[in-house]
C-alpha cells in the first residue's frame, strides 16, 4: 500500500513513568548508604512513595492539560468537548492530528487530570 494511504498511529504522545525505577535506585542507594546519607535517602523514598502511581491515560491527560494551559487557555473552561481547548492544544503541539487532539483534550478534562 502506498505510504500516502497508510493511516498514522493515533498515539503520538507516549507516557513514561520512571517511578518504580527511581524507587529501586533509591532503595539500592539506601542499602549501601552511610549514617549521614540515610535520613535524606529515607525521606526521598517516602516522597516518591507518596506520589500516586498513575495510569498511562492519566499521564497523557496531565501532559495535555499542561500543554493546553501553556497557551493561556483558562483551565476552568476546560471541557471534554471544548473546541477552543482542542485548538489550544494543537497550537501548543502543531504535530497533533485532530483526532489525537480530541482524545487528549478528553483526557485533560477528566477528573484524574484535574486533581493533579
C-alpha positions as CSV (number, residue, x, y, z in Angstrom):
1,X,0.0,0.0,0.0
2,X,1.4,3.4,-0.9
3,X,2.6,5.5,2.1
4,X,0.0,8.2,1.3
5,X,-2.8,5.8,2.1
6,X,-1.5,4.4,5.3
7,X,-3.1,5.7,8.5
8,X,-0.9,7.3,11.1
9,X,-0.9,5.8,14.6
10,X,-3.4,7.6,16.9
11,X,-0.9,7.7,19.7
12,X,1.6,10.5,19.2
13,X,2.1,11.0,23.0
14,X,3.7,8.2,24.9
15,X,3.5,8.5,28.6
16,X,6.6,7.5,30.6
17,X,6.7,6.9,34.3
18,X,10.0,6.0,36.0
19,X,8.5,5.9,39.4
20,X,9.3,2.2,40.1
21,X,12.9,2.5,38.7
22,X,13.5,5.6,40.8
23,X,12.3,3.8,43.9
24,X,14.5,0.9,43.2
25,X,17.6,3.1,42.7
26,X,16.8,5.0,45.9
27,X,16.4,1.7,47.9
28,X,19.7,0.4,46.5
29,X,21.4,3.6,47.5
30,X,19.9,3.4,51.0
31,X,21.2,-0.2,51.4
32,X,24.8,1.0,50.9
33,X,24.5,4.4,52.4
34,X,26.4,5.6,55.4
35,X,24.7,7.0,58.5
36,X,24.8,10.6,57.2
37,X,23.1,9.8,53.9
38,X,20.3,7.5,55.4
39,X,17.9,10.2,56.6
40,X,17.9,12.0,53.3
41,X,17.5,8.9,51.2
42,X,14.7,7.7,53.5
43,X,12.9,11.0,53.1
44,X,13.4,10.8,49.3
45,X,11.9,7.3,49.2
46,X,8.9,8.5,51.3
47,X,8.3,11.4,49.0
48,X,8.4,9.2,45.8
49,X,6.1,6.7,47.5
50,X,3.6,9.4,48.4
51,X,3.2,10.3,44.8
52,X,0.4,8.2,43.5
53,X,1.1,5.8,40.6
54,X,-0.7,7.0,37.5
55,X,-2.1,5.2,34.5
56,X,-0.9,6.0,31.0
57,X,-4.2,7.7,30.3
58,X,-3.8,9.9,33.4
59,X,-0.2,10.8,32.5
60,X,-1.3,11.7,28.9
61,X,-4.2,13.8,30.3
62,X,-1.8,15.7,32.6
63,X,0.5,16.3,29.7
64,X,-2.3,17.6,27.5
65,X,-3.6,19.8,30.4
66,X,-0.2,21.4,30.8
67,X,0.2,22.0,27.1
68,X,-3.3,23.5,26.9
69,X,-2.6,25.7,29.8
70,X,0.7,26.8,28.2
71,X,-1.3,28.7,25.5
72,X,-3.1,30.8,28.1
73,X,-6.4,28.7,27.8
74,X,-8.3,29.1,31.1
75,X,-8.4,25.6,32.6
76,X,-11.6,26.4,34.5
77,X,-13.2,26.4,31.0
78,X,-11.8,23.0,30.0
79,X,-14.5,20.6,29.0
80,X,-14.1,17.3,27.1
81,X,-15.9,18.7,24.0
82,X,-14.3,22.1,24.0
83,X,-13.3,23.1,20.5
84,X,-11.3,26.0,21.9
85,X,-9.3,23.6,24.1
86,X,-8.6,21.4,21.1
87,X,-7.4,24.4,19.1
88,X,-5.2,25.5,22.1
89,X,-3.7,22.0,22.3
90,X,-3.0,21.9,18.5
91,X,-1.5,25.4,18.8
92,X,0.9,24.2,21.5
93,X,1.6,21.0,19.6
94,X,1.2,21.6,15.9
95,X,2.1,18.0,15.0
96,X,-1.1,16.6,16.6
97,X,-3.8,15.4,14.3
98,X,-7.3,16.5,15.0
99,X,-8.3,13.0,16.3
100,X,-5.3,12.9,18.6
101,X,-6.0,16.4,20.0
102,X,-9.7,15.5,20.6
103,X,-8.7,12.3,22.5
104,X,-6.1,14.2,24.5
105,X,-8.5,17.0,25.3
106,X,-10.9,14.5,26.7
107,X,-8.2,13.0,28.9
108,X,-7.1,16.5,30.0
109,X,-10.7,17.3,31.1
110,X,-11.1,14.0,33.0
111,X,-11.3,14.3,36.8
112,X,-8.0,12.5,37.3
113,X,-6.1,15.1,35.3
114,X,-7.8,18.0,37.1
115,X,-6.8,16.8,40.6
116,X,-3.0,16.9,39.8
